[in-house]
Each structure stands twice: as structure tokens, then as C-alpha cells.
């Protein structure tokens, strides 16, 4: 029984970590709006929210970028932004 509980815990851990990994998504496109004060970048009418540590003042409308984000509480929480390749 002890072995079964350990195996079940390991499988549950792998499922949870896999789900967290799968949640990260990327999108590429031209920036249609940027608001450094609100800490948001918009691509095709979809708003991505950045943490305060990002300096969005250098992002310009029309610039092609790739954003990595996760959907949390109905918001697109961005974790990375870089020039699109």
C-alpha cells in the first residue's frame, strides 16, 4: 500500500508539472497598442499584462514581437517579450 501511495504521488506531481509547462503559450505579431503605465501590450485586440519589471517604453506600435504568456484569472500574464524572428 505504501508503494502505491508513493507511485500515485509521483504521477500526480508529474501531471501537475506537465500542466504548468503546457500552460505557457507564445504569440507573435505586430504591436497594435502599448501602454507602459498600465503595463500592457496589445496584439490583434488581445491585451497582454506585464509585471512592473518590464520596461515597455521601448516597445513601439507596429513593431513585430513574440510574447510568452500564461492565462491566469482571465488575464494574459506575460512573462517574456522579444523581437519576432
Secondary structure by P-SEA (a helix, b strand, c coil): caaaaaaaaaaaaaaaaaaaaaabbbbbcccccccccccccccccbbbbbccccccccccccccbbbbbbbcccccccccccccc
